[in-house]
Amino acid sequence: MDRDGEEDVEQYLREDLQNMRELTGKQIESWKLLEGRRLTHIHSSPFCAASVLDDWNLACQQSQSFKQYTSAESTSRCDPNSPVSDLQPAMQVLEENLGSLRQLSGGAVVPCICLLSVAHDHFVQQLKTHSGCLAKVLRVQYNTDDTSAIEVVDHVSVDLMQSEQSWVLQAEHLTDYQAMLRLGSSLQSLKLPLMYVDCNEYDCPLPTQAELQARTKLFASLLLAVQSLRIGGVLVLHVPTLLTRFSVGVLYILHKIFTQVTLLGTPQGDGLKYEVNIYCQSYRGAYSALTQYLWEVYNVIASSPVGSTEREVLQLIPIAQLCESSFNQPIATFNCKVLSQQTKAIVRAELGNTSQMSGQL
């Protein structure tokens, strides 16, 4: 508590997912994707207490303070020079494995790839500040006139969200099956020690919709990571939330192919929003059966028209596996903490605005 009796905003929230049993080829062969009508909101979740999710939905939908904050954030996030403070906890966790990362890189310079982020300079600076490592960001070159010309080349820093230049990899390219095949092939030859992907949606008015809109980014990131990371590599994913069976299914696969997965929630704007990072340590590699299954799922996702109200992939992994207590409990704990803290911050901001307006009457 602070001196006014209000709860302090926690610096950041953390939950670790420990994988006690390695994924087997037989398990993968038993998986079947589940399709259903496209979701538009997240009203319930097996990965969060119902009361917490209801309160969070209501606060986000009704609060003018929250709407003003998200509108301002959407504008600032389009600026390549905008700081990405949500990376700080991930960088702190990275320090725990600094020795292995340097060993993988074979020197002081860490080759890495950053996708769909406007702030590569800040990523590189964060990596240097928190770990002492110098990062070399690789550029994905995509020629819009010749879609077969995809390659990954050395580049100090690059903005992959701006659309003015032909070499830019944009979110819509992630639904191009042939483009993804070529990109995956290019990355496979590199075997990088570090990959960062920003899967968030900054122009989405409601956070529950943001996770639904980020589905393709999240799944494509998993697919590319499986092909591009070397054994022992690190993956950092920036996501909106982890409430649907689809997103948690991706998380389940990640926690099976990495030695440890850490969930990090960082408050932004006095806690009005929490940035969520999935920090994956020490890549184990993937069975060919897993890669084949991921491509099969991706083909279904990519063939679904953007904005369609028809069917979509709702589930990647059997719900029984997603609800195993050793996996489900830390996710539910993390989600409840993040959503509860954010709801409290939104209510405090709304009460503050109400008091301010009353004082002006």
Secondary structure, 3 states (H helix, E strand, C coil): CCCCCCCCCCCCEEEEEECCCCCCHHHHHCCCCEEEECCCCCCCCCCCCHHHHHHHHHHHHHCHHHHHHHHHHHHHCCCCCCCCCCHHHHHHHHHCCHHHHHHHHCCCEEEEEEECCCCHHHHHHHHHHHHCCEEEEEEEEECCCCCCCEEEEECCCCCCCCCCCCCCCCHHHHHCHHHHHHHHHHHHCCCEEEEEEECCCCCCCCHHHHHHHCHHHHHHHHHHHHHHEEEEEEEEEEECCCCCHHHHHHHHHHHHHEEEEEEEEEEECCCCEEEEEEEEEEECCCCHHHHHHHHHHHHHHHCCCCCCCCEEEEECCCHHHHCCHHHHHHHHHHHHHHHHHHHHHHHHHHHHHHHHHHHHC
